[in-house]
């Protein structure tokens, strides 16, 4: 388990985001939000997609921050 935080790259959040977007439900929601022929469908789906995008960005930022703090503390030689 100690080897998971060696990189500062937030790969766990990015992988989870890709799995959530590139499945049939996620692709259908993206299509409804931006490419639907009906305005009502776009009006309903766009806030959902944009909120999910904002939450994903926050989670990715938090993972990057935690990984950076762990890498910095390991560089100083602090062990727990």
C-alpha positions in Angstrom: 0.0 0.0 0.0 2.9 2.3 0.5 3.7 2.4 -3.2 0.5 4.0 -4.2 1.4 7.6 -3.3 4.7 7.8 -5.1 3.4 9.9 -7.9 1.7 13.3 -7.5 -0.5 12.5 -10.5 -4.1 12.0 -9.3 -4.6 8.8 -11.2 -7.2 7.2 -9.0 -9.7 10.1 -9.4 -9.0 10.4 -13.1 -9.5 6.7 -13.6 -12.8 6.8 -11.7 -14.0 9.8 -13.6 -13.2 8.1 -16.9 -15.1 5.0 -15.8 -18.1 7.1 -14.8 -18.2 9.1 -18.1 -17.4 6.3 -20.6 -20.1 3.9 -19.8 -23.6 3.8 -21.5 -25.3 5.9 -18.8 -22.6 8.5 -18.7 -22.5 8.9 -22.4 -26.3 9.1 -22.6 -26.2 11.9 -20.0 -23.5 13.8 -21.9 -25.5 13.4 -25.1 -28.7 14.6 -23.3 -26.9 17.6 -21.8 -25.3 19.0 -25.0 -26.6 17.3 -28.1 -30.3 16.5 -27.4 -32.8 17.8 -29.9 -35.2 19.0 -27.2 -34.4 22.1 -25.1 -36.1 20.6 -22.0 -33.7 17.6 -22.0 -30.7 20.0 -22.3 -32.0 22.2 -19.5 -32.4 19.3 -17.2 -29.2 17.5 -17.9 -26.7 20.4 -18.2 -26.8 21.4 -14.5 -26.3 17.7 -13.5 -23.3 17.3 -15.8 -21.8 20.6 -14.9 -22.2 19.9 -11.2 -20.6 16.5 -11.6 -17.7 18.1 -13.5 -17.2 20.6 -10.7 -17.2 17.8 -8.1 -14.8 15.8 -10.1 -12.4 18.7 -10.4 -12.6 19.2 -6.6 -11.9 15.5 -5.9 -9.0 15.5 -8.4 -7.6 18.7 -6.7 -7.9 17.1 -3.3 -6.2 13.9 -4.4 -3.3 15.9 -5.9 -3.0 18.0 -2.7 -2.9 14.9 -0.5 -0.4 13.2 -2.8 1.8 16.4 -2.8 1.8 16.6 1.0 2.7 12.9 1.3 5.5 13.3 -1.2 6.8 16.4 0.5 6.8 14.8 3.9 8.6 11.7 2.5 11.2 14.0 1.0 11.9 15.5 4.4 12.2 12.0 5.9 9.1 12.1 8.1 7.8 8.6 8.7 4.7 7.4 10.5 
